[in-house]
Amino acid sequence: LPILSKIEEFDIKEKTYSLISSQFVLPFFSKEDAKSVIIKMIHGTIPQGIVSFNLMGEKDEWKDKWTTWTREEADAFIATLPVKVHKTITEEGMGITRAKDFRYWHILNYVLIVQ
């Protein structure tokens, strides 16, 4: 069954879930806290399960407000984890926010398969 919860409040049980997805949440954490959440997500996913999340890239217009990552920095961290990278998509360019404002987006999207 789907579970909707704040990721920082949810008790992720080890090797329990086939899919854990955290979308547009991790940029609001410090890098160390984001890494900790990603590790918890991976440990909570069964082997061959999927972990999906996105990070804010360093070129994002809101880089002074939230935590940003370079692609190299994110890839280096992910390389230390027991996962296979299934897909990485970098999105970059002008876009519109929910408040109908335009801004420059730079988002790093990851889909990982837990080993």
C-alpha positions as CSV (number, residue, x, y, z in Angstrom):
1,L,0.0,0.0,0.0
2,P,1.2,3.5,-0.7
3,I,2.4,5.5,2.3
4,L,2.4,9.3,2.3
5,S,4.6,10.9,4.9
6,K,7.3,13.5,5.6
7,I,10.4,11.6,4.8
8,E,12.3,12.9,7.8
9,E,9.5,11.7,10.1
10,F,8.9,8.3,8.6
11,D,10.5,5.2,10.2
12,I,11.9,3.5,7.1
13,K,12.0,-0.2,8.0
14,E,15.0,-2.1,6.6
15,K,14.5,-4.1,3.3
16,T,10.7,-3.6,3.3
17,Y,9.7,-1.5,0.4
18,S,9.9,-2.2,-3.4
19,L,9.8,1.6,-4.2
20,I,10.7,4.7,-2.3
21,S,10.3,8.0,-4.0
22,S,11.2,11.4,-2.7
23,Q,10.4,14.2,-5.1
24,F,11.3,17.9,-4.6
25,V,12.1,17.3,-0.9
26,L,15.8,16.8,-0.5
27,P,16.8,20.3,-1.6
28,F,15.3,21.5,1.7
29,F,17.8,19.4,3.7
30,S,21.5,20.1,4.3
31,K,23.7,17.8,2.2
32,E,24.6,15.7,5.1
33,D,20.9,15.2,6.1
34,A,20.0,14.5,2.5
35,K,22.7,11.9,2.3
36,S,21.4,10.3,5.5
37,V,17.8,10.2,4.1
38,I,19.0,8.7,0.8
39,I,21.0,6.0,2.7
40,K,17.9,5.2,4.8
41,M,15.8,5.0,1.6
42,I,18.3,2.5,0.1
43,H,18.4,0.4,3.3
44,G,14.6,0.4,3.4
45,T,14.3,-1.0,-0.2
46,I,14.4,-4.7,-1.0
47,P,17.1,-5.9,-3.4
48,Q,16.1,-5.0,-7.0
49,G,13.7,-2.4,-5.6
50,I,13.7,1.2,-6.8
51,V,14.8,4.4,-5.1
52,S,13.9,7.6,-6.9
53,F,14.7,11.2,-5.9
54,N,15.8,14.5,-7.2
55,L,18.4,17.1,-6.1
56,M,18.7,20.8,-7.0
57,G,21.6,21.5,-9.3
58,E,24.1,24.3,-8.7
59,K,22.8,26.4,-11.6
60,D,19.2,26.6,-10.2
61,E,17.9,30.1,-9.6
62,W,17.1,29.3,-6.0
63,K,20.6,28.2,-5.3
64,D,21.0,30.8,-2.5
65,K,17.9,29.5,-0.7
66,W,18.3,25.8,-0.8
67,T,20.9,23.1,-0.9
68,T,22.4,22.5,-4.4
69,W,24.7,19.8,-5.8
70,T,27.0,19.5,-8.8
71,R,26.3,16.5,-11.0
72,E,29.8,15.3,-10.2
73,E,29.3,15.6,-6.5
74,A,25.9,13.7,-6.5
75,D,27.3,11.0,-8.8
76,A,30.4,10.5,-6.5
77,F,28.1,10.1,-3.5
78,I,25.8,7.7,-5.3
79,A,28.9,5.6,-6.4
80,T,29.6,4.8,-2.8
81,L,26.1,3.2,-2.3
82,P,25.0,-0.4,-3.0
83,V,23.0,0.6,-6.0
84,K,23.0,0.5,-9.8
85,V,22.1,3.7,-11.5
86,H,19.1,2.9,-13.8
87,K,18.5,6.5,-15.0
88,T,19.8,10.0,-14.4
89,I,18.0,12.9,-16.0
90,T,19.3,16.5,-15.7
91,E,16.6,19.1,-16.4
92,E,17.8,22.7,-16.9
93,G,16.1,25.8,-18.3
94,M,13.4,28.3,-17.8
95,G,10.1,27.1,-16.3
96,I,7.1,28.2,-14.4
97,T,6.5,27.7,-10.6
98,R,3.1,26.9,-9.0
99,A,2.9,30.6,-8.2
100,K,3.0,31.3,-12.0
101,D,6.5,32.9,-11.7
102,F,9.2,32.1,-14.2
103,R,12.6,30.9,-12.9
104,Y,15.7,29.0,-14.1
105,W,15.5,25.3,-13.0
106,H,18.4,22.9,-12.6
107,I,17.2,19.5,-11.3
108,L,19.1,16.3,-11.0
109,N,16.8,13.3,-11.1
110,Y,17.9,9.8,-10.1
111,V,16.4,6.3,-10.4
112,L,18.4,3.7,-8.6
113,I,18.1,-0.1,-8.4
114,V,19.1,-1.4,-5.0
115,Q,21.7,-4.2,-5.1
